[in-house]
Amino acid sequence: MINLLPDSHKAEIRAARTNVLLIRYIAILIAAITTLGGLVAGSYIALNGARDSAEQKVAENQQRVGQYQSIKAQADAFRSDLTVAKSILDQHISFARLVYKIADAVPKNVILDGLALDPQTFGTKITITASAKSFEDAAKLKDSFARKQDVFSSVEIQSIQSGASNGSGTDYPVKVNLGVVINKGAAQ
């Protein structure tokens, strides 16, 4: 095929084709910019809505927290009371258990006349007074207390005397004073 068109006309046809192609590219670019702009605007609107919703929830939660402040204060006070109670119970001294341990250590034919228990005297020497039927029973009391090392330490007879010499007709004529140290752990 022979091309008989003049060169100027050929140039105008080429320019027209290029213009049509450029117009298509511009239309595609405008459509892409419009689509991206729409997406950005939509995202902005959605994020603003989510932010407003989150701020509203934060405000509601702050209001709820304000309502629970009194309950939190009560819980803190209760926790503090429990801590105090625990420390008291950790220092708890069971005099009943201690009395049972001492009574368990008293041998037959001996009775205790006097026993003063005080938490401040634990670990220090105290005097226990007892009455016995004989000197042997008084010695058994000392030996029995000395064997109870979980309760007593440093057991010694301070004095021992017979009440039969002064004419008292009691069943337990021998009076004995024991010096003992009650261990701190014995009452717990």
Backbone bond lengths (Angstrom), bond angles and torsions (degrees), N, CA, C in turn:
res aa  C-N    CA-C-N  psi(-1)  N-CA   C-N-CA  omega(-1)  CA-C   N-CA-C  phi
1 M - - - 1.414 - - 1.523 107.87 -
2 I 1.277 111.51 138.58 1.455 119.01 -176.66 1.506 107.42 -104.53
3 N 1.293 113.43 131.51 1.451 119.57 -179.27 1.526 107.89 -93.03
4 L 1.364 116.31 112.07 1.438 121.46 -176.40 1.515 112.61 -105.73
5 L 1.276 117.64 8.38 1.460 119.88 -179.24 1.525 109.62 -78.30
6 P 1.299 114.49 146.38 1.456 116.86 178.28 1.540 110.67 -69.19
7 D 1.309 115.72 157.83 1.468 121.18 -176.29 1.525 111.79 -63.77
8 S 1.280 118.98 -37.84 1.464 121.10 -179.64 1.529 110.63 -64.88
9 H 1.299 115.54 -39.19 1.463 119.19 179.01 1.528 109.89 -68.59
10 K 1.310 117.31 -38.00 1.466 121.79 177.49 1.531 109.73 -62.12
11 A 1.335 115.78 -41.44 1.472 120.12 -179.42 1.524 110.05 -65.33
12 E 1.333 116.75 -37.96 1.474 119.70 179.50 1.526 110.31 -67.84
13 I 1.324 119.13 -37.05 1.473 122.00 178.44 1.529 109.68 -66.41
14 R 1.328 116.40 -42.58 1.468 119.70 177.62 1.526 110.98 -63.01
15 A 1.330 116.34 -42.36 1.464 121.27 179.34 1.521 110.02 -64.67
16 A 1.338 117.18 -37.53 1.476 120.63 179.32 1.524 110.04 -66.07
17 R 1.337 116.26 -41.46 1.463 119.17 177.86 1.533 110.68 -64.37
18 T 1.323 116.84 -41.61 1.452 121.10 178.51 1.516 109.77 -64.37
19 N 1.312 118.44 -41.07 1.461 121.98 178.17 1.525 111.12 -63.16
20 V 1.320 116.71 -43.08 1.474 119.98 178.14 1.534 108.98 -61.60
21 L 1.328 116.38 -43.42 1.462 120.04 178.98 1.531 110.56 -63.12
22 L 1.328 117.06 -43.42 1.465 120.48 178.56 1.528 111.14 -64.22
23 I 1.290 118.43 -39.52 1.464 122.22 178.46 1.524 109.57 -63.45
24 R 1.327 117.57 -39.01 1.474 120.17 177.44 1.532 110.17 -63.97
25 Y 1.364 115.45 -45.43 1.479 119.16 179.11 1.525 110.75 -61.89
26 I 1.321 117.42 -41.21 1.467 121.26 179.44 1.533 109.70 -64.98
27 A 1.309 117.88 -40.91 1.474 121.34 179.36 1.529 109.80 -64.64
28 I 1.345 116.60 -42.25 1.471 120.11 178.70 1.524 109.77 -65.03
29 L 1.361 116.37 -41.54 1.453 120.30 179.22 1.525 111.05 -64.48
30 I 1.300 118.57 -42.36 1.475 122.22 177.77 1.525 109.88 -63.66
31 A 1.320 117.43 -41.51 1.475 120.14 178.57 1.532 110.35 -64.09
32 A 1.357 116.78 -40.90 1.469 120.30 179.12 1.528 111.10 -66.15
33 I 1.347 116.89 -42.73 1.467 120.53 178.38 1.520 110.23 -63.65
34 T 1.299 117.62 -41.50 1.468 121.35 179.00 1.532 110.18 -64.29
35 T 1.320 116.46 -43.05 1.472 120.16 179.05 1.524 110.51 -63.91
36 L 1.337 117.45 -47.33 1.462 120.66 179.03 1.528 111.19 -63.31
37 G 1.319 117.40 -40.62 1.477 120.97 176.95 1.524 110.93 -61.04
38 G 1.335 115.23 -42.45 1.470 119.55 178.04 1.523 111.49 -63.21
39 L 1.344 115.89 -41.85 1.467 119.29 177.89 1.526 111.91 -64.26
40 V 1.330 116.54 -43.01 1.469 120.12 178.54 1.527 110.00 -63.30
41 A 1.313 117.21 -45.57 1.472 120.81 179.73 1.527 110.52 -63.08
42 G 1.327 116.58 -42.17 1.475 120.10 178.18 1.525 111.66 -63.34
43 S 1.337 115.73 -42.73 1.471 119.93 178.30 1.527 110.37 -63.33
44 Y 1.350 116.24 -41.96 1.456 119.96 179.70 1.525 110.87 -61.55
45 I 1.310 116.36 -44.55 1.472 120.76 179.38 1.525 110.26 -64.33
46 A 1.350 117.82 -43.45 1.470 121.42 -179.92 1.524 110.63 -64.62
47 L 1.333 118.21 -43.35 1.463 121.16 179.90 1.527 111.75 -67.03
48 N 1.347 116.64 -37.85 1.468 118.87 175.41 1.520 111.51 -63.25
49 G 1.323 116.03 -40.22 1.478 119.76 177.35 1.519 111.34 -63.78
50 A 1.328 116.80 -42.92 1.468 120.71 179.04 1.528 110.30 -65.28
51 R 1.363 116.93 -40.24 1.469 119.86 178.71 1.525 111.05 -63.77
52 D 1.347 116.18 -43.85 1.472 119.80 178.66 1.522 111.12 -62.48
53 S 1.336 116.36 -40.42 1.467 120.66 178.17 1.524 111.08 -64.58
54 A 1.340 116.93 -42.29 1.464 120.93 179.37 1.524 110.79 -65.76
55 E 1.345 117.08 -41.89 1.468 119.94 178.11 1.523 110.86 -63.11
56 Q 1.310 116.74 -37.54 1.467 120.46 178.45 1.527 110.16 -66.27
57 K 1.343 118.02 -41.07 1.463 121.13 178.02 1.525 111.02 -66.03
58 V 1.344 117.01 -39.01 1.462 120.13 177.61 1.528 109.92 -62.37
59 A 1.317 117.26 -42.99 1.465 120.47 178.80 1.528 110.85 -62.96
60 E 1.332 116.78 -42.30 1.470 120.07 178.04 1.529 110.86 -63.09
61 N 1.341 116.24 -43.31 1.461 119.92 179.83 1.521 111.73 -65.69
62 Q 1.336 117.61 -37.75 1.460 120.15 176.67 1.522 110.23 -62.93
63 Q 1.320 115.82 -38.33 1.466 119.83 177.85 1.533 110.20 -66.05
64 R 1.325 117.67 -40.79 1.466 121.18 177.56 1.526 111.12 -65.55
65 V 1.332 116.63 -40.72 1.466 120.62 178.34 1.523 109.42 -60.66
66 G 1.319 116.64 -40.46 1.464 120.53 177.28 1.523 111.60 -60.18
67 Q 1.323 116.89 -35.99 1.462 120.66 178.88 1.524 111.61 -69.49
68 Y 1.334 117.01 -30.36 1.459 120.45 -176.34 1.528 113.64 -93.31
69 Q 1.309 118.10 3.29 1.468 120.38 179.92 1.529 111.02 -61.99
70 S 1.324 117.56 -39.15 1.471 119.34 179.44 1.532 110.40 -66.20
71 I 1.325 116.56 -37.92 1.468 119.93 178.30 1.523 109.64 -67.80
72 K 1.324 117.32 -39.99 1.469 120.78 177.55 1.528 110.03 -62.99
73 A 1.333 117.29 -41.27 1.467 120.41 178.09 1.525 110.77 -63.54
74 Q 1.339 116.57 -40.11 1.471 119.95 177.12 1.528 110.78 -64.80
75 A 1.321 117.20 -40.81 1.462 120.49 179.49 1.522 110.48 -65.32
76 D 1.323 117.28 -40.66 1.469 120.31 177.31 1.521 111.04 -64.01
77 A 1.334 116.86 -41.06 1.469 120.41 177.82 1.525 110.20 -64.74
78 F 1.321 117.00 -40.73 1.468 120.58 178.77 1.527 110.50 -64.81
79 R 1.336 117.03 -41.72 1.463 121.26 177.75 1.530 110.07 -60.99
80 S 1.324 116.31 -41.03 1.464 120.51 178.31 1.525 110.45 -64.58
81 D 1.347 116.86 -41.97 1.465 120.54 178.04 1.524 110.97 -63.18
82 L 1.334 117.18 -38.41 1.461 120.28 178.30 1.527 111.21 -65.28
83 T 1.319 116.59 -37.10 1.462 120.28 177.88 1.528 110.36 -64.60
84 V 1.335 116.15 -42.72 1.466 120.37 178.06 1.528 110.00 -64.23
85 A 1.333 116.45 -44.02 1.471 120.00 -179.97 1.524 110.82 -62.92
86 K 1.321 117.04 -39.21 1.472 120.01 178.86 1.522 110.52 -63.79
87 S 1.327 116.36 -42.79 1.467 117.94 179.88 1.523 111.02 -66.08
88 I 1.328 117.10 -34.72 1.471 119.95 177.12 1.517 110.18 -67.91
89 L 1.322 116.60 -43.43 1.462 119.46 -179.73 1.520 111.79 -67.99
90 D 1.337 117.03 -30.53 1.461 119.20 176.44 1.522 111.65 -66.93
91 Q 1.328 116.20 -28.32 1.457 120.69 179.34 1.530 111.63 -96.92
92 H 1.314 116.65 7.08 1.461 122.17 -175.97 1.529 111.16 -59.86
93 I 1.294 114.42 134.08 1.460 120.75 178.80 1.520 107.00 -116.53
94 S 1.305 116.18 123.06 1.457 121.47 179.48 1.524 108.68 -97.30
95 F 1.330 115.40 97.59 1.459 119.41 178.91 1.525 110.55 -67.71
96 A 1.336 117.02 -29.23 1.469 119.76 179.73 1.529 110.01 -62.49
97 R 1.334 117.04 -45.84 1.470 119.72 178.65 1.524 111.24 -63.14
98 L 1.336 115.58 -40.09 1.458 119.64 179.86 1.525 111.03 -64.73
99 V 1.324 116.47 -42.39 1.470 119.87 179.01 1.528 110.12 -63.70
100 Y 1.328 116.95 -39.86 1.475 119.48 177.70 1.525 111.09 -64.72
101 K 1.327 117.36 -39.09 1.465 120.02 178.21 1.525 111.10 -65.42
102 I 1.334 116.70 -40.26 1.465 120.31 178.66 1.521 109.92 -67.37
103 A 1.340 116.48 -43.86 1.467 120.17 179.69 1.524 110.80 -63.29
104 D 1.313 117.05 -34.57 1.457 120.83 178.15 1.532 111.13 -66.40
105 A 1.334 116.16 -28.71 1.463 120.39 -178.52 1.537 112.54 -83.37
106 V 1.332 118.66 -14.92 1.472 121.34 -178.34 1.533 108.63 -76.82
107 P 1.339 117.61 122.44 1.468 119.77 -178.83 1.536 111.60 -77.23
108 K 1.319 113.98 173.32 1.462 121.89 178.37 1.535 108.80 -64.78
109 N 1.314 118.18 147.99 1.464 126.62 179.18 1.525 112.78 71.06
110 V 1.350 117.71 21.55 1.460 121.98 175.55 1.524 107.93 -134.63
111 I 1.345 115.33 137.27 1.468 120.22 174.64 1.526 107.98 -127.53
112 L 1.318 115.25 146.72 1.464 120.01 178.39 1.522 108.74 -86.31
113 D 1.334 116.42 132.03 1.464 121.21 178.35 1.521 111.23 -93.14
114 G 1.304 116.75 -37.16 1.452 119.14 -176.89 1.510 111.20 -149.85
115 L 1.322 115.03 137.66 1.462 120.86 179.41 1.520 106.93 -151.27
116 A 1.306 117.37 116.44 1.467 121.87 179.31 1.523 108.40 -109.40
117 L 1.328 116.15 113.85 1.469 121.09 -179.93 1.518 109.10 -107.19
118 D 1.303 115.13 132.01 1.453 121.72 -179.32 1.527 106.95 -150.40
119 P 1.334 118.62 133.78 1.472 119.14 -178.60 1.530 113.36 -57.73
120 Q 1.321 117.83 -29.66 1.460 119.90 -179.15 1.528 112.06 -72.75
121 T 1.334 117.72 -21.15 1.464 119.48 -178.37 1.523 112.64 -89.49
122 F 1.345 118.16 -4.77 1.457 119.61 177.38 1.523 108.20 -64.41
123 G 1.303 115.73 131.80 1.449 120.55 -178.75 1.522 113.04 89.79
124 T 1.341 118.04 -3.71 1.468 121.63 176.45 1.516 108.48 -119.90
125 K 1.308 115.86 160.42 1.468 121.17 -176.58 1.524 110.08 -74.25
126 I 1.355 115.80 130.24 1.463 122.24 174.16 1.526 108.09 -125.79
127 T 1.332 115.26 167.17 1.460 120.65 179.32 1.520 109.36 -110.24
128 I 1.327 115.18 129.35 1.468 122.08 174.99 1.517 106.41 -111.75
129 T 1.338 116.35 126.88 1.469 120.47 178.51 1.509 108.69 -102.72
130 A 1.330 115.34 139.97 1.469 120.57 -177.55 1.521 108.81 -144.82
131 S 1.321 114.84 161.08 1.466 122.32 174.22 1.513 108.01 -121.22
132 A 1.338 115.43 140.86 1.465 120.32 -177.89 1.523 108.68 -132.90
133 K 1.322 116.09 160.51 1.461 121.10 178.59 1.527 111.15 -78.10
134 S 1.352 116.73 -25.94 1.462 119.00 -179.20 1.525 109.13 -150.90
135 F 1.335 114.62 168.37 1.465 119.38 176.73 1.529 110.90 -64.03
136 E 1.342 116.59 -33.45 1.464 120.01 178.40 1.528 110.69 -64.25
137 D 1.352 115.98 -39.98 1.466 119.35 178.24 1.531 110.66 -65.43
138 A 1.327 117.55 -36.71 1.459 121.00 176.91 1.526 110.39 -64.49
139 A 1.333 117.06 -39.85 1.460 120.73 177.65 1.530 110.53 -66.71
140 K 1.352 116.52 -36.57 1.464 120.24 177.33 1.540 110.55 -63.01
141 L 1.350 116.49 -36.15 1.470 120.28 178.14 1.531 109.85 -61.53
142 K 1.314 116.40 -46.82 1.461 120.86 178.99 1.526 110.47 -60.83
143 D 1.341 116.64 -46.23 1.467 120.71 -179.59 1.527 111.54 -64.22
144 S 1.331 116.65 -40.07 1.463 120.81 -179.71 1.531 110.62 -65.25
145 F 1.337 117.50 -42.51 1.466 120.75 177.45 1.529 110.62 -65.25
146 A 1.325 116.54 -38.45 1.469 120.27 -179.56 1.534 111.15 -65.79
147 R 1.350 117.98 -32.28 1.468 121.40 178.59 1.532 111.69 -72.49
148 K 1.323 118.35 -24.93 1.478 122.25 -179.50 1.533 109.32 -85.73
149 Q 1.323 116.22 68.06 1.455 120.99 -174.92 1.526 112.76 -70.53
150 D 1.328 117.83 -17.70 1.456 119.40 175.69 1.526 111.45 -74.30
151 V 1.356 116.76 -21.50 1.462 121.35 -179.12 1.528 110.52 -105.29
152 F 1.327 117.31 -47.39 1.464 121.77 -173.13 1.524 111.23 -116.39
153 S 1.319 114.39 152.18 1.457 120.98 168.18 1.525 106.96 -142.72
154 S 1.285 116.02 156.98 1.466 122.53 179.03 1.538 110.99 55.73
155 V 1.323 116.26 58.48 1.464 121.67 179.24 1.528 108.31 -88.48
156 E 1.336 116.12 126.44 1.467 120.41 177.43 1.526 109.67 -148.63
157 I 1.324 115.18 147.74 1.466 120.37 177.26 1.525 107.86 -81.45
158 Q 1.336 115.74 123.50 1.459 120.20 178.49 1.534 110.80 -87.00
159 S 1.328 114.38 -43.57 1.468 118.00 177.14 1.516 108.62 -154.46
160 I 1.319 114.06 152.54 1.459 121.03 177.47 1.519 106.74 -146.57
161 Q 1.324 115.60 131.08 1.474 119.09 -179.67 1.510 109.60 -149.73
162 S 1.288 113.93 155.45 1.460 120.40 -179.66 1.519 108.36 -96.65
163 G 1.319 115.35 129.01 1.466 120.69 178.62 1.512 111.85 -85.28
164 A 1.359 118.06 -7.13 1.460 121.52 -179.04 1.517 110.56 -70.33
165 S 1.356 117.07 -22.07 1.460 119.72 -178.24 1.519 111.89 -72.65
166 N 1.325 118.01 -24.48 1.456 119.03 179.44 1.523 111.78 -92.84
167 G 1.304 117.58 6.43 1.457 122.09 172.05 1.504 114.62 88.20
168 S 1.297 120.05 10.53 1.468 120.01 178.17 1.512 108.66 -79.83
169 G 1.282 117.69 131.11 1.462 122.29 -176.05 1.506 111.61 -95.67
170 T 1.291 119.31 51.40 1.452 123.24 -178.50 1.526 110.85 -89.16
171 D 1.342 116.22 159.63 1.462 121.40 177.97 1.528 111.51 -76.31
172 Y 1.318 118.21 -17.57 1.460 123.49 -179.02 1.534 108.48 -122.96
173 P 1.304 117.40 79.86 1.466 120.27 -172.48 1.529 114.79 -79.09
174 V 1.323 119.46 -18.98 1.464 120.92 -175.77 1.528 108.31 -91.73
175 K 1.340 116.10 123.56 1.465 122.47 178.73 1.530 108.11 -104.72
176 V 1.316 116.61 131.19 1.452 121.09 -177.52 1.534 109.02 -132.06
177 N 1.325 115.82 138.89 1.464 123.01 173.86 1.523 107.28 -114.95
178 L 1.324 114.84 120.66 1.467 120.57 179.33 1.526 109.46 -106.49
179 G 1.310 116.50 133.95 1.458 121.49 171.00 1.513 108.08 -96.14
180 V 1.335 116.66 118.50 1.472 121.17 -178.14 1.516 109.87 -134.07
181 V 1.290 113.98 157.99 1.463 121.17 171.02 1.522 106.62 -113.77
182 I 1.333 116.34 119.74 1.478 119.85 177.63 1.528 107.05 -86.61
183 N 1.323 114.98 124.85 1.460 120.87 -177.45 1.523 110.26 -66.35
184 K 1.334 116.27 146.06 1.467 120.99 -177.24 1.525 112.37 -64.72
185 G 1.300 117.38 -33.89 1.462 121.03 -178.32 1.522 114.25 -79.97
186 A 1.325 118.33 -6.40 1.463 121.12 -175.21 1.514 112.47 -70.07
187 A 1.321 118.67 -25.53 1.462 121.10 -174.62 1.526 112.38 -96.45
188 Q 1.300 117.86 6.16 1.466 118.20 -177.51 1.501 111.67 -108.25
